Amino acid sequence: MEARSSGPRTTSGSPGQVVFTHTTVNTEYAGQGLGARLARFALTDVRGAGLRIVPVCPYIASYLRRHHEFDDVVDPPPTDVAPELPDEATR
């Protein structure tokens, strides 16, 4: 049986930062708003921990452009980090 997971992937950035690198939603859940719910949960969790958000993932960056309630805890990604593109974007 193949393990499946959905949600944002993160890594540690500078002290006090969480870097969002990629977001995955299984295809069977596509179009149901799961990505947005997972993003909101993860971003709210980071804020609650007193940390800052670094949106390298294009989905998280797009979500943040539409949800300004997180503006006070967002740091720009480093200029030397290219955002990961979903597989569909490279086809």
C-alpha positions as CSV (number, residue, x, y, z in Angstrom):
1,M,0.0,0.0,0.0
2,E,1.4,3.4,-1.0
3,A,1.5,6.0,1.8
4,R,-0.2,9.3,0.8
5,S,0.0,12.7,2.4
6,S,-1.4,16.1,1.8
7,G,-0.4,19.5,3.1
8,P,2.4,22.0,3.1
9,R,6.0,20.9,3.5
10,T,8.3,23.0,5.6
11,T,11.8,23.4,6.6
12,S,13.6,25.6,9.1
13,G,14.9,28.9,7.8
14,S,16.7,31.5,9.8
15,P,16.0,31.3,13.6
16,G,12.3,32.1,14.1
17,Q,11.3,31.2,10.6
18,V,9.4,28.4,8.9
19,V,10.0,28.1,5.2
20,F,7.1,26.6,3.2
21,T,8.7,24.7,0.3
22,H,5.9,22.8,-1.3
23,T,2.2,22.0,-0.9
24,T,0.6,18.7,-2.0
25,V,-3.0,17.6,-2.1
26,N,-3.9,14.1,-3.3
27,T,-5.7,14.2,-6.6
28,E,-8.8,12.5,-5.1
29,Y,-9.3,15.6,-3.0
30,A,-8.6,18.1,-5.7
31,G,-11.2,20.9,-6.1
32,Q,-12.6,20.5,-2.6
33,G,-10.8,23.4,-1.0
34,L,-8.5,21.1,1.0
35,G,-5.3,22.9,0.0
36,A,-6.7,26.2,1.3
37,R,-7.8,24.7,4.6
38,L,-4.4,23.0,5.1
39,A,-2.6,26.2,4.2
40,R,-4.7,28.2,6.7
41,F,-4.2,25.6,9.5
42,A,-0.4,25.5,8.9
43,L,0.0,29.3,8.7
44,T,-2.1,29.8,11.8
45,D,0.0,27.2,13.6
46,V,3.2,29.0,12.7
47,R,1.8,32.3,13.8
48,G,0.6,30.8,17.1
49,A,4.1,29.5,17.7
50,G,5.5,33.0,17.4
51,L,7.4,32.2,14.2
52,R,7.6,33.9,10.8
53,I,6.4,32.5,7.5
54,V,8.7,32.4,4.4
55,P,6.6,31.4,1.3
56,V,8.9,29.7,-1.2
57,C,6.0,27.4,-2.4
58,P,4.0,29.1,-5.2
59,Y,0.7,27.9,-3.7
60,I,1.5,29.3,-0.2
61,A,2.7,32.6,-1.8
62,S,-0.5,32.8,-3.8
63,Y,-2.6,32.1,-0.8
64,L,-0.8,34.8,1.2
65,R,-1.4,37.3,-1.6
66,R,-5.2,36.7,-1.1
67,H,-5.2,36.5,2.7
68,H,-3.6,39.6,4.2
69,E,-4.3,38.6,7.7
70,F,-0.9,37.0,7.7
71,D,1.0,40.0,6.4
72,D,2.5,40.8,9.8
73,V,4.3,37.5,10.0
74,V,5.5,37.0,6.4
75,D,9.2,37.4,5.4
76,P,10.2,37.4,1.7
77,P,12.0,34.4,0.4
78,P,15.7,34.8,-0.1
79,T,16.5,36.0,-3.6
80,D,18.8,33.0,-4.2
81,V,15.9,30.5,-3.7
82,A,13.8,29.6,-6.7
83,P,10.3,28.6,-5.9
84,E,9.5,24.9,-6.5
85,L,7.1,24.5,-9.4
86,P,4.4,21.8,-9.3
87,D,4.9,19.0,-11.7
88,E,2.0,20.2,-13.9
89,A,3.9,23.5,-14.5
90,T,6.8,21.8,-16.1
91,R,4.7,19.8,-18.6
